Amino acid sequence: MVRRAYAQRSVFEVLLPDGDKLWDAELRTIDEVLDDDDLVDLLDAALRRRYPLSGRRGRLGTPATVVLRMLLLKHLRDWSFDECEREVRGSLVYRAFCRVDCERVPDAKTLIRLAQLLGPETLKPILERLVHVARRRRVTRGARLRVDTTVVETNIHYPTDSSLLADGVRVLTRTLKRLAARGGGENAGHVRDRTRSVARRVFEIVQRTRAAGRGSAAAQAQRKARVTTLYREVMAITRAVVRQAERMGRQVARARRGRVADLGRKLEETLGLVRRVLIQTHARILKGNSHHPDKILSLFEPHTEVIRKGKAAKPTEFGKVVKIQEAEGQIITDYQVCPTRVPDDELWTPALDRHVTLFGRAPRLAVADAGFASPANEQAATDRGVHHVVLPRRGRPAPSRHPPQRERWYRRALRWRTGSEGRISAIKRCHGLRRCRYRGEAGMERWVGLGVIANDLRALARAGPRGARWPR
């Protein structure tokens, strides 16, 4: 049964009367911000959506306020689920912060299952509520807006055709064995394990590829021919595993419920992905087409995209493009995980509209980098009432009688825009947005949303006491 909080006295009141002195100032301020019934209501509604009657039936579950605070503490400290469980269990301060006190701390598996219930429909209103709190505490007024994009990588290894084929053989074989052990068609002894055969050939492909460009022209041609032969063998083994999986898939297709049905559906999903890997490997290795459309980069995170943003240190990234928009006071007001890669300039107008929705008015200053620059975007900002629009374009500026690049406000706006790079770097280093550890597109949304909320909580904590920013 879903409940909001534990009904008991605090552990500090019972065991440690002067325990409040153990709190640091930042965590104390975050505790005050999270002591908000509206935030708890949002998470309580998300937990109730899991089972319609869970509000009045069933055994007592983990309270909504405990789930909210433990998930946010996890992203504030950039912990894993196991680390979060261990740290909260062993600290009186964290027990009090998470409202666990003398009760049992939820284990990591319970927290994982409850975290999967949070989506954009819950995290976006929580972020909007924090922006409202920031306005009430005079941390931000919405007078300025800066927008930038970054890449949050998915948790995959470097995608090569040979490693993807090896992953496909390994996952299909593992699923076939599980089906056979549960009587899903063939006996366990009839499932042939070809993973070692593929692994030996993939290892040789890697070794010969590393030596590319060395030796004479004849040696290089011989090495290239050997690599092509190895790829043909790996593809032949993969096709044999696919045929075996198709046979067993037809046998378990009649099962509608239970573990066998779940494994059958997983087998069909994996088969579709492995077939796509075979097609793109055939196109690249045998046909020489390195620009094959609709490439798949991971069997476990098939939504991953190849993104090149022109960085010297990391020219190619594998993940999702995320838009971050920020107001003054280091408050991130909105984020967007792009389902597919879109040009940056297409994200400018929605960012302006979202800012107007949050603050009720357009910002006085709106800045972004050259990726957002276009005459249409400048006009869109002016039409919405933005006084100063700074979208520097690439190349030399057009000659004019009064170039804005020489104005003092323009130079100050450019300097303030560079702070968005620092904000993105901070949420990647401190809140885990370097690489998403959750699975699937829903996991990416949840990972980015919790990281952005953790950033705003820390910004609110560092802003000082309530009402200390500006005089009335």
C-alpha positions as CSV (number, residue, x, y, z in Angstrom):
1,M,0.0,0.0,0.0
2,V,1.3,3.4,-1.0
3,R,1.9,5.8,1.9
4,R,3.5,9.3,2.1
5,A,5.8,9.0,5.1
6,Y,6.6,7.0,8.3
7,A,4.6,8.0,11.3
8,Q,7.1,8.0,14.1
9,R,9.6,10.2,16.0
10,S,12.9,11.2,14.6
11,V,16.0,9.2,15.4
12,F,17.6,12.4,16.6
13,E,14.8,13.0,19.1
14,V,15.1,9.5,20.5
15,L,18.9,8.8,20.4
16,L,20.8,12.0,19.7
17,P,19.2,15.2,20.9
18,D,22.0,17.4,19.6
19,G,22.2,15.5,16.3
20,D,21.2,18.6,14.3
21,K,24.8,19.9,14.6
22,L,26.0,17.0,12.4
23,W,24.2,18.4,9.4
24,D,26.1,20.5,6.8
25,A,24.6,23.7,5.6
26,E,24.0,22.5,2.1
27,L,22.2,19.4,3.1
28,R,20.1,21.3,5.6
29,T,18.9,23.8,2.9
30,I,18.1,20.9,0.5
31,D,16.1,19.3,3.3
32,E,14.1,22.4,3.7
33,V,13.4,22.7,0.0
34,L,12.3,19.0,-0.2
35,D,10.0,19.5,2.8
36,D,7.2,20.4,0.3
37,D,3.9,18.7,0.1
38,D,3.6,19.4,-3.6
39,L,6.8,17.4,-4.4
40,V,5.6,14.5,-2.3
41,D,2.2,14.6,-4.0
42,L,3.8,14.2,-7.4
43,L,5.8,11.2,-6.4
44,D,2.9,9.7,-4.5
45,A,0.8,9.9,-7.6
46,A,3.5,8.2,-9.6
47,L,3.7,5.3,-7.1
48,R,-0.1,4.9,-7.2
49,R,-0.1,4.5,-10.9
50,R,1.7,1.2,-10.6
51,Y,-1.4,-0.5,-9.2
52,P,-4.8,1.3,-9.2
53,L,-5.8,-0.1,-5.8
54,S,-2.5,0.3,-4.1
55,G,-3.7,3.4,-2.3
56,R,-5.9,1.4,0.1
57,R,-4.9,-2.3,-0.3
58,G,-1.8,-4.5,0.0
59,R,1.1,-4.5,2.4
60,L,2.8,-1.3,3.4
61,G,5.3,-0.1,0.8
62,T,8.2,2.4,0.9
63,P,6.9,5.9,1.6
64,A,6.9,8.4,-1.3
65,T,9.0,10.9,0.6
66,V,11.7,8.2,1.3
67,V,11.8,7.2,-2.4
68,L,12.1,10.9,-3.5
69,R,14.8,11.8,-1.1
70,M,16.9,8.6,-1.6
71,L,16.8,9.0,-5.4
72,L,17.8,12.6,-5.2
73,L,20.5,11.9,-2.6
74,K,21.9,9.2,-5.0
75,H,22.2,11.7,-7.8
76,L,23.4,14.5,-5.5
77,R,26.4,12.3,-4.5
78,D,26.7,10.4,-7.8
79,W,26.3,7.0,-6.1
80,S,25.2,3.7,-7.4
81,F,22.1,2.1,-5.9
82,D,24.2,-0.2,-3.7
83,E,26.3,2.7,-2.5
84,C,23.1,4.7,-1.7
85,E,21.7,1.9,0.4
86,R,25.0,1.4,2.2
87,E,25.6,5.1,3.0
88,V,22.0,5.8,4.1
89,R,22.0,2.7,6.4
90,G,25.3,3.7,8.1
91,S,24.7,7.4,8.6
92,L,22.3,9.0,11.1
93,V,22.3,12.2,9.1
94,Y,21.3,10.5,5.8
95,R,18.7,8.5,7.7
96,A,17.1,11.7,9.0
97,F,17.4,13.4,5.6
98,C,15.7,10.5,3.8
99,R,13.0,10.4,6.6
100,V,14.0,6.7,7.3
101,D,15.0,7.3,10.9
102,C,14.6,4.1,12.9
103,E,12.8,2.2,10.1
104,R,14.5,-0.3,7.6
105,V,16.3,1.3,4.7
106,P,15.0,0.2,1.3
107,D,17.4,-2.2,-0.4
108,A,18.9,-1.4,-3.8
109,K,16.6,-3.7,-5.7
110,T,13.5,-2.1,-4.2
111,L,14.9,1.3,-5.1
112,I,15.6,0.2,-8.6
113,R,12.0,-1.0,-9.1
114,L,10.5,2.1,-7.6
115,A,12.8,4.4,-9.7
116,Q,11.4,2.8,-12.9
117,L,8.0,4.3,-12.1
118,L,9.4,7.9,-12.6
119,G,9.1,9.4,-16.1
120,P,9.0,12.8,-17.6
121,E,5.3,13.2,-16.5
122,T,6.7,13.2,-12.9
123,L,10.2,14.7,-13.2
124,K,9.2,17.7,-15.4
125,P,6.6,18.9,-12.8
126,I,9.2,18.4,-10.0
127,L,11.6,20.6,-11.9
128,E,8.9,23.2,-12.6
129,R,8.1,23.2,-8.8
130,L,11.8,23.8,-8.0
131,V,11.9,26.7,-10.5
132,H,8.9,28.2,-8.6
133,V,10.8,27.7,-5.3
134,A,13.8,29.5,-6.9
135,R,11.7,32.4,-7.9
136,R,10.1,32.6,-4.4
137,R,13.6,32.5,-2.8
138,R,14.8,35.2,-5.2
139,V,17.5,33.0,-6.7
140,T,16.3,33.6,-10.2
141,R,13.9,36.0,-11.9
142,G,14.0,34.7,-15.5
143,A,15.5,37.8,-16.9
144,R,18.2,35.9,-18.8
145,L,18.2,32.7,-20.7
146,R,21.0,30.6,-22.2
147,V,20.6,27.4,-24.2
148,D,23.1,24.7,-25.1
149,T,23.2,21.1,-26.1
150,T,25.3,18.2,-24.9
151,V,25.6,14.5,-25.4
152,V,24.8,12.0,-22.6
153,E,26.4,8.7,-23.6
154,T,24.7,5.4,-23.2
155,N,26.4,2.6,-21.3
156,I,27.8,0.6,-24.2
157,H,31.1,-0.6,-25.4
158,Y,32.7,0.8,-28.6
159,P,30.5,-0.5,-31.4
160,T,32.3,-2.6,-34.0
161,D,30.6,-5.0,-36.4
162,S,32.5,-8.0,-35.0
163,S,31.7,-7.2,-31.4
164,L,28.0,-6.7,-32.2
165,L,27.9,-10.1,-33.9
166,A,29.6,-11.7,-30.9
167,D,27.0,-10.0,-28.6
168,G,24.2,-11.3,-30.7
169,V,25.5,-14.9,-30.6
170,R,26.1,-14.7,-26.9
171,V,22.6,-13.3,-26.0
172,L,20.7,-15.6,-28.4
173,T,22.6,-18.7,-27.0
174,R,21.9,-17.7,-23.5
175,T,18.2,-17.2,-24.1
176,L,18.0,-20.5,-26.0
177,K,19.5,-22.3,-23.1
178,R,17.0,-20.7,-20.7
179,L,14.1,-21.7,-22.9
180,A,15.3,-25.2,-23.3
181,A,15.8,-25.6,-19.5
182,R,12.1,-24.6,-19.0
183,G,10.8,-27.0,-21.6
184,G,10.4,-24.3,-24.3
185,G,10.9,-26.6,-27.2
186,E,14.3,-28.3,-27.7
187,N,16.2,-30.0,-24.9
188,A,19.1,-28.3,-23.3
189,G,21.6,-30.7,-24.9
190,H,20.5,-29.8,-28.4
191,V,21.3,-26.1,-28.0
192,R,24.7,-25.7,-29.5
193,D,27.0,-23.1,-27.9
194,R,29.0,-21.3,-30.6
195,T,30.2,-18.4,-28.5
196,R,33.8,-19.6,-28.2
197,S,34.0,-20.1,-32.0
198,V,32.9,-16.5,-32.5
199,A,35.1,-15.2,-29.7
200,R,38.3,-16.7,-31.3
201,R,37.5,-15.1,-34.7
202,V,36.6,-11.7,-33.2
203,F,39.9,-11.7,-31.2
204,E,41.9,-12.4,-34.4
205,I,39.9,-9.6,-36.2
206,V,40.9,-7.1,-33.5
207,Q,44.6,-8.2,-33.6
208,R,44.8,-7.9,-37.4
209,T,42.9,-4.6,-37.4
210,R,45.4,-3.1,-35.0
211,A,48.2,-3.9,-37.3
212,A,46.5,-2.1,-40.3
213,G,48.9,0.2,-42.2
214,R,52.0,-1.7,-41.2
215,G,54.3,-3.7,-43.5
216,S,54.5,-3.8,-47.3
217,A,51.5,-3.4,-49.6
218,A,51.4,-7.1,-50.2
219,A,51.2,-7.8,-46.4
220,Q,48.5,-5.3,-46.0
221,A,46.4,-6.8,-48.8
222,Q,46.9,-10.3,-47.3
223,R,45.9,-9.0,-43.9
224,K,42.8,-7.3,-45.3
225,A,41.8,-10.5,-47.1
226,R,42.2,-12.5,-43.9
227,V,40.0,-10.0,-42.0
228,T,37.3,-10.3,-44.7
229,T,37.4,-14.1,-44.5
230,L,37.1,-13.9,-40.7
231,Y,34.1,-11.7,-41.0
232,R,32.4,-14.1,-43.4
233,E,33.0,-16.9,-40.9
234,V,31.6,-14.9,-38.0
235,M,28.5,-14.0,-40.1
236,A,28.0,-17.7,-41.1
237,I,28.1,-18.7,-37.4
238,T,25.7,-15.9,-36.5
239,R,23.3,-17.0,-39.2
240,A,23.4,-20.6,-37.9
241,V,22.5,-19.3,-34.4
242,V,19.7,-17.2,-35.9
243,R,18.2,-20.2,-37.6
244,Q,18.3,-22.2,-34.4
245,A,16.6,-19.3,-32.6
246,E,13.9,-19.1,-35.3
247,R,13.1,-22.8,-34.9
248,M,12.7,-22.5,-31.1
249,G,10.8,-19.2,-31.5
250,R,8.2,-21.0,-33.6
251,Q,7.9,-23.7,-30.9
252,V,7.3,-21.3,-28.0
253,A,5.1,-18.9,-29.9
254,R,2.0,-20.7,-28.5
255,A,2.9,-19.8,-24.9
256,R,1.0,-16.7,-23.8
257,R,1.9,-16.4,-20.2
258,G,4.7,-17.2,-17.8
259,R,8.5,-17.2,-18.0
260,V,8.5,-19.1,-21.3
261,A,6.4,-16.4,-23.0
262,D,8.6,-13.6,-21.6
263,L,11.7,-15.3,-22.9
264,G,10.0,-15.9,-26.3
265,R,9.3,-12.2,-26.6
266,K,12.9,-11.4,-25.7
267,L,14.1,-13.9,-28.2
268,E,12.1,-12.2,-31.0
269,E,13.3,-8.8,-30.1
270,T,17.0,-9.9,-30.1
271,L,16.5,-11.8,-33.4
272,G,15.3,-8.6,-35.0
273,L,18.3,-6.7,-33.8
274,V,20.8,-9.4,-34.8
275,R,19.3,-9.5,-38.3
276,R,19.9,-5.8,-38.6
277,V,23.5,-6.2,-37.5
278,L,24.0,-8.9,-40.1
279,I,22.6,-6.6,-42.9
280,Q,24.9,-3.7,-41.9
281,T,27.9,-5.9,-41.6
282,H,27.3,-7.4,-45.0
283,A,26.9,-3.8,-46.4
284,R,30.1,-2.5,-44.8
285,I,32.5,-5.4,-45.1
286,L,31.5,-7.1,-48.4
287,K,29.9,-4.1,-50.3
288,G,32.1,-1.3,-48.9
289,N,29.2,0.8,-47.9
290,S,30.2,2.5,-44.7
291,H,27.2,4.9,-44.7
292,H,24.5,2.2,-44.3
293,P,21.3,3.9,-43.0
294,D,19.7,2.9,-39.8
295,K,22.7,1.5,-38.1
296,I,22.4,-0.3,-34.8
297,L,25.2,0.4,-32.3
298,S,24.2,-1.8,-29.4
299,L,21.9,-4.8,-28.8
300,F,21.3,-3.6,-25.3
301,E,20.7,0.1,-26.0
302,P,19.4,0.1,-29.6
303,H,18.3,3.8,-29.4
304,T,21.9,4.9,-29.3
305,E,23.0,7.4,-32.0
306,V,26.3,8.4,-33.5
307,I,26.8,12.1,-32.7
308,R,29.7,14.2,-33.9
309,K,29.9,17.7,-32.4
310,G,33.4,18.6,-33.6
311,K,35.2,18.0,-30.3
312,A,39.0,17.5,-30.6
313,A,39.2,15.2,-27.5
314,K,36.2,13.1,-28.4
315,P,35.2,13.6,-32.1
316,T,32.6,10.8,-32.0
317,E,30.1,10.1,-29.2
318,F,27.5,7.5,-28.8
319,G,24.3,8.5,-26.9
320,K,21.6,11.1,-27.1
321,V,21.5,14.8,-27.6
322,V,20.2,16.7,-24.5
323,K,19.1,20.3,-24.6
324,I,19.8,22.3,-21.4
325,Q,18.3,25.7,-20.8
326,E,19.3,27.8,-17.9
327,A,18.3,31.1,-16.2
328,E,20.4,33.3,-13.9
329,G,21.3,31.8,-10.5
330,Q,22.6,28.6,-12.1
331,I,19.1,27.3,-12.2
332,I,18.3,24.8,-15.0
333,T,14.7,25.6,-16.0
334,D,14.2,22.8,-18.6
335,Y,15.8,19.9,-20.4
336,Q,14.9,17.8,-23.4
337,V,16.2,14.4,-24.4
338,C,15.9,14.5,-28.2
339,P,14.5,11.2,-29.6
340,T,16.5,11.7,-32.8
341,R,19.3,14.0,-33.6
342,V,18.0,17.4,-34.7
343,P,19.9,20.6,-35.6
344,D,20.4,22.9,-32.7
345,D,18.5,25.8,-34.3
346,E,15.3,23.8,-34.2
347,L,15.4,23.8,-30.4
348,W,15.6,27.6,-30.0
349,T,11.9,28.5,-30.4
350,P,10.6,25.7,-28.0
351,A,13.2,26.9,-25.4
352,L,11.8,30.4,-25.6
353,D,8.2,29.2,-25.4
354,R,9.0,27.1,-22.4
355,H,10.7,30.0,-20.6
356,V,7.6,32.2,-21.2
357,T,5.4,29.4,-19.8
358,L,7.5,29.1,-16.6
359,F,8.1,32.8,-15.9
360,G,5.1,34.4,-17.6
361,R,7.2,36.7,-19.7
362,A,10.1,36.6,-22.1
363,P,13.6,37.1,-20.9
364,R,15.4,40.4,-21.4
365,L,18.5,38.6,-22.7
366,A,18.6,35.3,-24.6
367,V,21.9,33.8,-25.7
368,A,23.2,30.6,-27.4
369,D,26.1,29.5,-29.4
370,A,26.6,29.5,-33.2
371,G,24.6,26.3,-33.7
372,F,21.4,28.1,-32.8
373,A,22.1,31.2,-35.0
374,S,19.8,32.0,-37.9
375,P,17.8,35.1,-38.9
376,A,14.6,33.2,-38.2
377,N,15.6,32.5,-34.7
378,E,16.6,36.1,-34.0
379,Q,13.2,37.2,-35.4
380,A,11.4,34.6,-33.3
381,A,13.1,35.9,-30.1
382,T,12.3,39.5,-31.0
383,D,8.6,38.7,-31.7
384,R,8.3,37.2,-28.2
385,G,9.6,40.4,-26.6
386,V,13.3,39.6,-26.0
387,H,15.2,42.9,-25.8
388,H,18.7,41.6,-26.4
389,V,19.2,38.5,-28.7
390,V,22.8,37.2,-28.9
391,L,23.2,34.4,-31.5
392,P,26.8,34.8,-32.8
393,R,27.2,33.4,-36.3
394,R,30.2,31.6,-37.7
395,G,32.6,33.5,-39.9
396,R,33.1,37.2,-40.2
397,P,30.2,39.4,-39.2
398,A,28.4,41.4,-41.9
399,P,29.5,45.0,-42.1
400,S,27.1,47.5,-40.6
401,R,27.1,51.1,-39.4
402,H,26.7,50.1,-35.7
403,P,27.9,46.5,-35.3
404,P,26.5,45.0,-32.0
405,Q,29.7,43.1,-31.5
406,R,31.4,46.3,-30.3
407,E,28.7,47.0,-27.7
408,R,29.5,46.4,-24.1
409,W,26.3,44.5,-23.4
410,Y,27.0,42.2,-26.3
411,R,30.4,41.3,-25.0
412,R,29.0,40.7,-21.5
413,A,26.3,38.5,-22.9
414,L,28.9,36.4,-24.7
415,R,30.9,36.0,-21.5
416,W,27.7,34.9,-19.7
417,R,26.9,32.4,-22.4
418,T,30.2,30.5,-21.8
419,G,28.9,29.7,-18.3
420,S,26.6,27.2,-19.9
421,E,29.7,25.1,-20.8
422,G,30.6,25.2,-17.1
423,R,27.1,24.2,-16.0
424,I,27.1,21.2,-18.4
425,S,30.5,20.2,-17.1
426,A,29.3,20.4,-13.5
427,I,26.3,18.2,-14.0
428,K,28.4,15.7,-15.8
429,R,31.1,15.6,-13.2
430,C,28.9,15.9,-10.0
431,H,25.6,14.3,-11.0
432,G,26.5,11.6,-13.4
433,L,25.5,12.9,-16.8
434,R,28.7,11.7,-18.4
435,R,27.1,8.3,-19.0
436,C,23.6,7.1,-18.5
437,R,23.5,4.0,-16.2
438,Y,19.8,3.3,-16.7
439,R,18.5,1.1,-19.4
440,G,16.4,2.2,-22.4
441,E,15.0,5.5,-23.6
442,A,12.9,5.8,-20.4
443,G,16.0,5.2,-18.4
444,M,17.8,8.1,-20.3
445,E,14.9,10.4,-19.5
446,R,14.9,9.4,-15.9
447,W,18.7,9.7,-15.6
448,V,18.9,13.2,-17.1
449,G,15.8,14.4,-15.2
450,L,17.2,13.4,-11.8
451,G,20.6,14.8,-12.6
452,V,19.1,18.2,-13.5
453,I,16.9,18.3,-10.4
454,A,20.0,17.5,-8.3
455,N,21.8,20.4,-9.9
456,D,18.9,22.8,-9.0
457,L,18.8,21.6,-5.5
458,R,22.5,22.3,-5.1
459,A,22.1,25.7,-6.7
460,L,19.3,26.5,-4.3
461,A,21.4,25.4,-1.3
462,R,24.4,27.5,-2.4
463,A,22.3,30.6,-3.0
464,G,22.1,31.5,0.7
465,P,19.2,32.0,3.0
466,R,15.8,32.8,1.8
467,G,15.4,36.3,0.4
468,A,19.1,37.2,0.7
469,R,19.6,37.8,-3.1
470,W,17.9,41.0,-3.8
471,P,16.2,43.6,-1.7
472,R,12.4,44.0,-1.9
